[in-house]
C-alpha cells in the first residue's frame, strides 16, 4: 500500500491532480481522498473509488501527504482547521498561487516538510509542467514529491523567488497556448477547412512542435529554419505576424500577467 494522499480542495486543479495520479497509477483510488464543501461535484471520482469528504481535518489526519489546492484567500483558514493533524512525518504541498512557504510555516506553527508546487491543468492527462521548491524537507521527501509530479508530466526544481514567474509561464501559459490554437483554427476555417478538421490539424501541429523541442533539445529557431525556404509561404506568414506584433504582444502579455501577480 502506498502513501495516503489528501487533496484539500476539489476544484479544477485539485480534481485534475487526482485524475492524473489515478491515470498514472501512482496512487490507487483507496489511497486518495479529495475534499470539498459540496461533495456532489466529486461524484465521478467517488465512482472510481476515491474517498470524498467535506471534512478537511479528518482527511488530513488519515493521510501521509496533504496537497493544498484551495483558493488563495482560503489558505489561512484551512490550515488553521487542520494544523492539529499535521506533524513532521507528513508532507504538506501547496499548489496555491501566491502561497509563500514562510506563510505556510507560520500558519502551521510547527516544523515539518513544506513544499510549493505549481502544476498546470494538463496534469489530468499526465502532461503537466510542474515547478517545485521546498523547506525542511529531507532528500527522501524531495525525491518522493518529484516522483509524484513526474508521474503526471515534467518537473523542475526552482528557487521560491521564481514561483510567481513559473505560475505565469507554466500555468497561465496553458491559456496563452490555447488562444494561439484557437486563432489557428479560425484562420484554418477562413482558408477552407471545417471547424473540426481545423481543430485537429492545429492541435496536433502544436503538439508535434512542442515534442520536437522536448525530445531533440533544439532551439525554436532551429526548427523554424527547417520550414522557412527562400521566398516561401512560411517566411511570408511569419514576417506578416511579426509586422503585426505577434512576438511583442505575447511577451507583453506574459509581463502584464507577471506584474499583476507580483502586485497582488
N, C-alpha and C positions, 0 to 999 in steps of 0.2 A: 504494500500500500504506500503510495507516495504522500508527499506533504499535503495537508488540507489547506485549501486556499479560500479566503473570503473576499469577495469583491463588494465593497461597500459603495453602493450607488449603481443601480441597474439601468442607467440611461443609455444613450447611444454608444459611448465609449466602453462603459462597463460591460454591456452585453456583447459588444464586439470582441472584447478581450476573452470573455467566457467562451464564445463561439470559436475563437482561434485556438484556445487551449484544448478544446474538445476535438476539433478537426485535426490538430497536430498530434493528438493522443498524448500530449504532455501530461494531461490530467484526465482521470476518469470522472464521469458525471458525479459519482458519490463523493468525490474529493472536493467538489466545488460547491460553494454557497454564494448566492447573489442576493443582495438586499435592496429593497426599495419600499417606500411608503405604500405605494399601490402595487401590490404584487401581481395583480391581474395581468399587467403588461408583460410579465415574465412567464406566461403560460407555455410558450414554445420551449423555453429552457427546462421548465419543470417536467414537460412531457419526455424530455431526453434523460431525465433522472437527476438533474441538477437540483440541489436544495435551494429553495427560495424562502425569504423571510423578510419581515418588516422590523425585526429586532437586531439592530447593529451590534449590541453588546453580546448577545447570545452567539451570533455568528463569529465574532472576534474571539470569544472565549474558546470555542471548539476548533479554531484554525491555527495553523502554524505561520501562514503568510497572509497578511492583510493588505489588499490593494485598495487604496482610497481613490474613488472615481466619482466624487460628488462635485457640486458647483463650488467655485472659489469662496463664495460667501458662507458656505455651509461647513467649511473645514473645521473652524474653531469649535463650533457646537458639536459636530460629530465626534471629534477627538475627545472632547470633554466627556461625552457619553460612553466612550469605550476605553478610556485610558486605564481604568482599574483592571481591565482584562489584558493589558499589554505588559510584556516583560522582555528581558534581554534574550530569551530563547525564541522569540517571534521576530519576524521581519515586517516592517511597515514600509510599503511602497506607495508613494503618491504619484498619480498621473494627472494631478490637478494643475492647470495653468496658473503660474504665479505663486504656488505654494512653496515657500522657501524652507529649506531644511532647518534653519535656525528657528523659524516659527513653529515648525512641527515639533522640534525638540522641546521648546518652551511649553507648548500645549500638552505634550505627553508627560513632561515632568519627571522623566527617568531616562537613564542611559540605555539605549537599545539600537540595533542596526536600523538606520533610516536611509531610504532611497527616494530619489526623484527619477521618474521615467517619463519620457514624452514620446508615446507611440502615435500612430495615426489610425484612422478608421479602417485602413486596409488590413489591420490586424485580424479582422474577421475572416479573411481569406489567406492568412499566413503570409502577407506581403507588406507588413508594416516596416517603417523605418523608425527605430526607437533609440533615443539618446538617453543615457543613464549617468547619474552621479550618485555619490553615497557619502555617509558619515558613520563612524563607529561600526563599520562592517568588516567582518573577517574575510580572508581570501576565499574561504568556502562559501560565505554568504554572497559575495560578489559573483563567484562562479555560478551559483545557483540562479541568481537573478538574470545574469547574462544568458544562461541556458534557457530560462523561461521565455525571455523575449526573443531569443534566437529561433525558437520553435515557431514563431509567428512572424518572421521576417528578418531583416538585417538589424544589427546592434552596433552602436559606437559609444564609447565612454568619453565624456566631455567634462570640463570644469563647470561648476554650477553657474558661474557668471555668464556662460553661453547658453543657458537653458531657455531664456526668452527668445534668443535668435534661433534656437533649434525648433521652438514652437512655430515660429513663422515659416522657416524653410521646410520643415518636415511635416508639420500638421496642417497649417494653413496652405502649404504647398499643394496639398491634395486638391483644394478648391481651385487654385490657380491652374493646375493641370487640367481639371475638368472644364474650366472655362475655355481653355485653348482647344480642347477636343470638341466642345460644343460649337465653337466658331468654325472649326474644321468641317464639322457636319453640315453646318449652314452653307459653307462655301461649296461643299460637295453636292448639296441639293441644287444650288444655283447653276452648277455646271453639268447637271443631268442625272444624278443618282437619286433614287428614292431614299427616304429618311433611314430606313433600316439598313440598307446596304452602305450608305454613307457612314452610319454609326459604326458598323463592323469594321470598315476599312480604316476609319480614323483611329478607333481604339486599338486595333491590332498593330497599326503602324507605330503609334506612340509606345506601345508595349515593346515592340521589336527594337525601336530606337534606344529605349532605356536598357534593355538587355544587352545590346551591343556595348554600351558604356560599362555596365557592371561586369560582364564576362571578359571583355578584352582589356579593360582598364585604360581605354583610349580617351583622348580629349574630344569633346563635341566637334571642334573644328576639323579634326582629322577625318571624322565620319562625314561631315558636311562636304569636305573637299572631294570625297569619292563619288558624290552625286551631282556636283556642280561642274558641268562641262562648259567650255568656252561658247559664248553666245547661246547657251541653253535656256530652257524654260525654268529650271530650278533657280539659277542665279538671278533671272529676271524677277521671279517672285520674291526671293529673299531681299533683293535690293529695294523693291517696292515696299515691302513690310518695314524695312529699316527707315526708308524715307518717311513713312507714316508713324515712326516712333515705336516700333514693336519692342525692341530690347529695352529702350529707355523707359517705356511705360511699365514693363514688367519689373524692372529694377526699382522704379519709383513706387510701385505698388508694394513691393516687399519692404522697402524702407518705411513707407507710410504705416504698414501693419506693425512693424517693429516699434516705431515711435509711439503708436497707440498703446501697445502692451507695456512699453517701458514707462510711459507717462502714468498709466493707471496702476 
